[in-house]
């Protein structure tokens, strides 16, 4: 089992308001994490498939 945290960034939704990036762009990172192979990264914090420091 892989465990990661994903940040979609500021997304233009009802909650995020105008000016954010498109929903599809924010969702792409979540889809990336949900479809990682069994040997994918774990224990990380990611945005757009790139590890972020935390």
Rosetta blueprint (number, residue, H / E / L):
1 X L
2 X L
3 X L
4 X L
5 X E
6 X E
7 X L
8 X L
9 X L
10 X L
11 X E
12 X L
13 X L
14 X L
15 X L
16 X L
17 X L
18 X L
19 X L
20 X L
21 X E
22 X L
23 X H
24 X H
25 X H
26 X H
27 X H
28 X H
29 X H
30 X H
31 X H
32 X H
33 X H
34 X H
35 X L
36 X L
37 X L
38 X L
39 X L
40 X L
41 X L
42 X L
43 X L
44 X L
45 X E
46 X E
47 X E
48 X L
49 X L
50 X E
51 X E
52 X L
53 X L
54 X L
